Amino acid sequence: MAAEGGALVPIVAAIIGLGVGAQVLADRFQVPSVLFLILAGIIIGPEGLQIITPEAFGGALSAIVGLSVAIIVFEGAFHLTTEKLREAPSATLRLVTIGAIVALVGTAVVVRFALGVPWDVAMLVGSLLVATGPTVITPILEVVPARDRVEIALETEGVVNDVTAAILAVVTFELVLLESPTVNEVVADFARRLGIGILAGLVVAGVVWYLLQYVDLSPDNAPQNARLITLAGALVAFGSANTLATEAGIAAVATAGVVLGNLDIPYKEDIEAFKGDITLLVLSFVFIALAALLEFDTLLGLGGEGIVVVVAVALVVRPLGVMLSTTGDRYTLNERVFMSVVGPRGIIPASVATLFAVQLQNQGLGETADILVGTVFLVILTTVVFEGGFARHIAEYLDVIPMRVIIVGGGKVGRSLAERLEDRGENVVLIERDQEMVELARGEDFTVHQGDGTDTEVLQNAGAENAKIIVAATGDDDANLLVAQLSKSKFDAETVIARANNPDNVDAFEDLGVQTIDASSATAWAIDNAIERPALSDWMTELGRSGDVQEIEVTADDLVGKTISELDDELPNGVLIALVGRDGDSEVPSEDFTLQRGDHITLLGRTESVHQAINRCHPRT
């Protein structure tokens, strides 16, 4: 029997309170909030304090979860703009096609042979576990500032796979219940649900757009009314589509979210902020409520075979799909490994599996229900705890949290600089206003924001607030000067570098305290090197590929007080200490020069050797 209304209120209040607490702890310890949400749910569930039991919500839980998932998916889709999709590399499309197929088939094969279940049940589990989802990926990326192309690919994969996996799972579920379904029936059912969802989403998006664009929302309360209309639209899209076809609601809210997110609607920033706050609350509620219904006996009943499934899904199937999807793109090996080991499953598999389990038990298929719920929740719990909880540590170990560099100007100079920096593992974002240059840079797999780099809002949208280095590299000195001024005054970038096309303008740049590269002098210097020092000139041209030069600060405690000779014995072959800087002066050090904390040393040599030397002298904390 469902809990009385008076008893249900404190339960809901407790869940929301724990959810807020989990968000605060996540921010404090820089780990994804889903880890604390699941732990909180287990603690107050039947395996813990027994505050929440399967009977606490009665039959209302599925409806609550459904509406919550609708808000979560809508919010994620709302941020999936065409601009972001253009910035995403071609691997994104392969992740939601090739990667999804590998996840579906690979998981089904593992479940079939590890647990000994029929193929239809194995395919049902596989279809559910295709979805990574924005509910688990977004919190991870909030504390792991990976390169933009990695974040865009993972976020896009999460949103798209949430929709396709939910619909695919519903169709596959019918295979379990039906006696002898045909392939045509399955494909037709999938297309019907997807089509109904897309149509409902388009209709609702059109109505919401019309209301926001042409209806007087009252100037005093217009932002609030815009937020409420958008929220209501998401829920109406979900409810109407689900009424027409089960689980079509996910496709509807995703469609409505993508369409509205790409339209120029009033009060868009207010809507985004509001939906972000609402999403945090419903995300907390759903994760805690579902985790609270988890019964350890169901998980333990899978035995060692369940562990085999988890290990295979996380360490074999997922990496295989990612590696196949990212072949040939600009991703580094470490980025591909990071994407491979960060693919936790989330709300969609958990909520849909719970709904299926109830229906299976009503059909007298209790054993199948236990296998379904146990396998799905075991994968979710394990991947969220280990992949989510250790995501930042994994990223730091793999060195995929790069320094953000913004280059204003996507011409030959900007793209050549971006290529060199990306080859060294930096997170480079180009800003370019010319459409032809934008398409050219994106065709070379660079992350590009289209817009005028002298516009404060454009710089902010490109991430200037978090940029360590901003480079003004256009062919217009006036534009470069303005970019340099904004970078210094508005964003307080640690390093601002500008290209001076006219030597007469160098003084104007330097008066701002900007490091200035005089294009004429740089060209003359390069020609002189080619004439007088051809071998060095050729080697410098290959910097970042076969060789490298890096200046770093000495921060390793055990190196303080050591001589250059002693340090040289510890460094790998193929690297030299060329210069040591101290108190603003630089010199070529003798072998008995003693190092102090804060000294800046310039390392020269083979790329791999230089990077090993950097880790020795300036270890990451």
HUPE-V108989 format. One line per field, one symbol per residue. burial: # if it has 9 or more other ideal C-beta (glycine too) atoms within 8 Angstrom, else .. A space follows every 50 residues. Layout:
burial: ???
This chain:
burial: .##...##..##.###.######.##....############.###.#.. ##...###..##.#################...##.###.##.###.### ############.##.#..######################.##.##### ##########################.........#..##.###.###.# ##.##.######....#....#..###.###.##########..#.#### ###########...#.#..###.###.#################...##. .#..##########.###########..#.#..################# ###########...#..######################.##.###.#.# ##.########.###.######..########....##.###..###### #.#....###.###..#.######..#.##########.##.#..##### #...##..##.#.#.####..#...#..#....#..#.#..###..###. ##.#.#..##.###..##..#...#.#.####......#...#.#...## #######.##########...
